[in-house]
């Protein structure tokens, strides 16, 4: 990553961090229950699935693209593994199949965007509809529940005092931080998002990079689907719908520009925590769940407006 891009990424990360600290301060003043250890663990657990989804999406957004299918992929993978589990298939094989399915759908998205040059919004929106359709056909309106305890452990178990989903989210975050900041592949994503023409003249294989990063996005969506299914001890078509909006919000709030080329995984971690804390404090204050999407939508619009305005000014 070039020095200028790295400096911009750090500044955006610091801006998001200051925003997180401000929200924590305000939340602690609004509710005396906010800083309790049990509530902090709840926030980390609630943010884990959102964070896993958002980290994969971050790489796509860095290229100037978008992946609207991540929540649909998560639900499809969850429904698939639930079907396989009730058939008695071994859990390691089920997990491998779930991750492979997610990655395969992501690669197909990458082919649509990279090879066929379809607009990412159109390609991934269409894929979202296709995947939702397959989920509906598979489930036939049913809900699968009562999954094996050795599988649900991934969603509700603990390692020491820390929930397993939080540990998985942490490891995923470390992977993406290293991928974006310490590898040639990560640097090429930033270049591609900043100027695709320059990326081509720099001998960067644009098509391959797009296919790879969309595949990684699908892989993390598959992981999120596994964790969500294990946490709910159930699977149904609409189980991940709420994450569609929130995933984009976490990425944008974390400072990754929807125009591409700026941001990173650290900011997405902060963005996911900010979003989860906002929802958490609204719950603690007894604010209706009907109003909460309005607040989240307002946050997204404001953040995107600031991002687009500042980038144009520069």
C-alpha positions as a printed Julia matrix, in Angstrom:
314×3 Matrix{Float64}:
   0.0     0.0     0.0
   1.35    3.46   -0.89
   2.15    5.92    1.88
  -0.65    8.33    0.93
  -3.28    5.59    0.89
  -1.99    4.18    4.18
  -2.12    7.61    5.83
  -5.71    8.11    4.63
  -6.67    4.69    5.95
  -5.14    5.46    9.34
  -6.86    8.83    9.56
 -10.23    7.28    8.75
  -9.57    4.54   11.3
  -8.74    7.12   13.96
 -11.85    9.13   13.1
 -13.98    6.0    13.52
 -12.22    5.16   16.78
 -12.95    8.61   18.21
 -16.57    8.14   17.16
 -16.68    4.8    18.99
 -15.21    6.33   22.15
 -17.73    9.18   22.03
 -20.64    6.76   21.68
 -19.33    4.63   24.56
 -19.07    7.73   26.74
 -22.57    8.91   25.89
 -24.03    5.41   26.32
 -22.42    5.02   29.75
 -24.01    8.3    30.83
 -27.43    7.39   29.43
 -27.62    3.93   31.02
 -25.88    2.63   34.14
 -26.25   -0.91   32.77
 -24.17   -0.23   29.68
 -20.71   -0.79   31.17
 -21.62   -3.96   33.03
 -19.46   -6.92   32.02
 -22.5    -8.95   30.99
 -23.64   -6.18   28.63
 -20.16   -5.76   27.15
 -20.05   -9.51   26.41
 -23.52   -9.21   24.88
 -22.34   -6.39   22.6
 -19.33   -8.4    21.46
 -21.48  -11.47   20.82
 -24.12   -9.5    18.92
 -21.5    -7.78   16.78
 -19.63  -10.99   15.86
 -21.81  -12.18   12.96
 -22.21   -8.64   11.62
 -18.45   -8.19   11.79
 -17.67  -11.42    9.92
 -20.07  -10.44    7.13
 -18.79   -6.86    7.02
 -15.12   -7.78    6.84
 -15.65   -9.79    3.67
 -17.69   -6.97    2.19
 -14.93   -4.48    3.04
 -12.57   -6.03    0.51
 -15.2    -5.75   -2.22
 -15.96   -2.11   -1.35
 -12.24   -1.28   -1.43
 -12.31   -2.14   -5.15
 -15.17    0.3    -5.69
 -17.74   -2.51   -5.85
 -20.53   -3.77   -3.64
 -21.88   -7.18   -2.69
 -25.57   -7.11   -1.85
 -25.81  -10.88   -1.68
 -23.83  -11.55    1.51
 -26.85  -11.85    3.81
 -28.65  -14.08    1.31
 -25.55  -16.29    1.04
 -25.4   -16.57    4.83
 -29.03  -17.71    4.98
 -28.6   -20.16    2.1
 -25.53  -21.71    3.7
 -27.35  -21.92    7.03
 -30.32  -23.67    5.44
 -28.01  -26.01    3.53
 -26.0   -27.11    6.54
 -29.15  -27.56    8.62
 -30.56  -29.88    5.97
 -27.32  -31.86    5.91
 -27.13  -32.07    9.7
 -30.6   -33.57   10.06
 -29.54  -36.18    7.5
 -26.77  -37.2     9.89
 -23.79  -35.99    7.89
 -20.56  -35.51    9.93
 -20.15  -31.98   11.26
 -16.63  -31.33    9.83
 -17.88  -32.28    6.36
 -20.98  -30.11    6.78
 -18.84  -27.12    7.77
 -16.55  -27.67    4.79
 -19.53  -27.9     2.42
 -21.06  -24.72    3.88
 -17.86  -22.71    3.42
 -17.36  -24.1    -0.08
 -20.9   -23.18   -1.11
 -20.44  -19.63    0.16
 -17.09  -19.24   -1.61
 -18.49  -20.68   -4.85
 -21.35  -18.19   -4.95
 -18.87  -15.4    -4.26
 -16.63  -16.55   -7.1
 -19.62  -16.53   -9.43
 -20.29  -12.93   -8.37
 -16.68  -12.16   -9.19
 -17.02  -13.7   -12.63
 -20.09  -11.57  -13.33
 -18.29   -8.39  -12.27
 -14.74   -9.19  -13.39
 -15.23  -11.16  -16.59
 -18.65  -10.08  -17.83
 -18.16   -6.48  -16.63
 -21.61   -6.29  -15.06
 -22.19   -3.44  -12.59
 -21.57   -4.87   -9.09
 -24.89   -3.55   -7.8
 -26.86   -5.29  -10.54
 -24.85   -8.52  -10.47
 -24.98   -9.03   -6.71
 -28.58   -7.89   -6.39
 -29.55  -10.44   -9.0
 -27.5   -13.09   -7.19
 -29.27  -12.18   -3.94
 -32.61  -12.89   -5.59
 -31.38  -16.17   -7.09
 -29.93  -17.39   -3.79
 -33.1   -16.4    -1.91
 -35.1   -18.35   -4.46
 -33.01  -21.48   -3.93
 -33.4   -21.09   -0.17
 -37.18  -20.9    -0.53
 -37.24  -24.01   -2.71
 -35.02  -25.88   -0.29
 -36.94  -24.99    2.87
 -40.51  -24.95    1.48
 -41.52  -22.51    4.22
 -40.28  -24.77    7.02
 -37.94  -24.08    9.93
 -35.29  -26.6    10.93
 -34.39  -26.63   14.62
 -32.93  -28.95   17.23
 -29.47  -29.21   15.67
 -26.66  -31.31   17.24
 -25.07  -29.72   20.32
 -21.59  -30.32   18.9
 -22.58  -27.96   16.06
 -24.47  -25.32   18.05
 -21.4   -25.0    20.27
 -19.94  -22.76   17.54
 -22.75  -20.29   18.18
 -23.44  -20.53   21.9
 -20.3   -22.08   23.39
 -17.53  -20.4    25.34
 -13.77  -20.66   25.47
 -13.01  -19.47   28.96
 -15.22  -16.43   29.49
 -15.32  -15.48   25.8
 -18.1   -16.64   23.45
 -16.91  -18.71   20.48
 -18.51  -16.34   17.89
 -16.45  -13.48   19.33
 -13.25  -15.51   18.98
 -14.11  -16.41   15.39
 -14.85  -12.76   14.6
 -11.54  -11.71   16.17
  -9.58  -14.24   14.11
 -11.4   -13.14   10.96
 -10.54   -9.51   11.72
  -6.86  -10.35   12.21
  -6.83  -12.2     8.88
  -8.29   -9.24    6.99
  -6.1    -6.65    8.71
  -3.03   -8.63    7.64
  -4.47   -9.26    4.16
  -5.18   -5.59    3.47
  -2.11   -4.03    5.08
   0.69   -6.57    4.74
   0.19   -8.3     1.4
   0.62   -7.39   -2.24
  -2.92   -8.59   -2.88
  -4.26   -6.06   -0.37
  -2.24   -3.22   -1.89
  -3.6    -4.1    -5.33
  -7.17   -3.87   -4.03
  -6.54   -0.29   -2.93
  -4.99    0.6    -6.28
  -7.88   -1.02   -8.13
 -10.4     0.94   -6.08
  -8.54    4.21   -6.52
  -8.03    3.96  -10.27
  -8.91    0.84  -12.26
  -7.19    2.17  -15.39
  -3.95    2.71  -13.48
  -4.29   -0.78  -12.02
  -4.48   -2.27  -15.52
  -1.42   -0.32  -16.66
   0.39   -1.5   -13.53
  -0.03   -5.09  -14.77
  -2.46   -5.94  -11.98
  -4.72   -8.82  -13.12
  -7.94   -6.94  -12.4
 -10.3    -9.77  -13.33
  -8.53  -12.3   -11.11
  -8.4    -9.9    -8.18
 -12.13   -9.2    -8.44
 -12.98  -12.9    -8.66
 -10.77  -13.6    -5.64
 -12.12  -10.85   -3.4
 -15.75  -11.65   -4.25
 -14.94  -15.28   -3.5
 -13.52  -14.28   -0.12
 -16.64  -12.23    0.55
 -18.76  -15.29   -0.19
 -16.54  -17.4     2.07
 -16.98  -15.06    5.03
 -20.73  -14.93    4.33
 -20.71  -18.73    4.52
 -18.86  -18.6     7.83
 -21.36  -16.07    9.16
 -24.2   -18.35    8.06
 -22.68  -21.27    9.96
 -22.24  -19.24   13.14
 -25.72  -17.72   12.88
 -27.36  -21.12   12.41
 -25.42  -22.53   15.33
 -26.34  -19.57   17.51
 -30.05  -19.77   16.68
 -30.05  -23.58   16.79
 -32.32  -23.22   13.77
 -32.38  -22.32   10.1
 -34.95  -20.53    7.96
 -34.91  -18.4     4.84
 -35.25  -14.98    6.46
 -32.85  -15.5     9.37
 -30.2   -13.08    8.08
 -32.36  -10.39    6.44
 -31.54   -7.81    9.11
 -27.84   -7.97    8.26
 -28.3    -6.76    4.68
 -28.56   -3.1     5.65
 -26.36   -3.35    8.72
 -23.43   -4.9     6.86
 -23.16   -1.97    4.46
 -23.6     0.41    7.37
 -20.76   -1.15    9.38
 -18.38   -0.87    6.43
 -19.29    2.75    5.67
 -19.34    3.89    9.3
 -15.9     2.32    9.68
 -14.51    4.71    7.07
 -14.32    2.53    3.97
 -15.36    4.68    1.03
 -18.12    3.39   -1.22
 -16.18    5.01   -4.04
 -13.31    2.6    -3.38
  -9.63    2.88   -2.51
  -9.92    4.05    1.1
 -10.61    2.35    4.41
  -9.74   -1.03    5.86
 -10.56   -3.87    8.2
  -9.77   -2.01   11.43
 -12.32    0.64   10.59
 -14.91   -2.04    9.84
 -14.35   -3.54   13.3
 -15.02   -0.11   14.78
 -18.03    0.39   12.52
 -19.6    -2.93   13.54
 -19.09   -2.1    17.21
 -20.58    1.39   16.77
 -23.64    0.0    15.06
 -24.11   -2.73   17.67
 -23.71   -0.27   20.52
 -26.28    2.08   18.96
 -28.79   -0.78   18.79
 -27.82   -1.97   22.28
 -28.33    1.41   23.92
 -31.65    1.85   22.14
 -32.72   -1.51   23.58
 -31.55   -0.49   27.05
 -33.54    2.73   26.75
 -36.64    0.83   25.61
 -36.78    2.44   22.16
 -39.13    0.56   19.84
 -37.58   -1.86   17.34
 -39.76   -0.19   14.69
 -37.82    3.04   15.14
 -34.35    1.49   15.2
 -34.09    0.94   11.4
 -34.87    4.64   10.92
 -31.91    5.55   13.14
 -29.61    3.11   11.34
 -30.73    4.41    7.94
 -30.12    7.99    9.03
 -26.61    7.06   10.2
 -25.85    5.45    6.82
 -27.12    8.43    4.81
 -25.15   10.89    6.95
 -21.94    8.87    6.8
 -22.11    8.33    3.04
 -22.87   12.02    2.48
 -19.8    13.03    4.51
 -17.65   10.45    2.72
 -18.69   11.49   -0.79
 -18.44   15.22    0.01
 -14.96   15.03    1.53
 -13.64   12.85   -1.3
 -14.98   15.26   -3.94
 -13.45   18.23   -2.12
 -10.06   16.51   -2.1
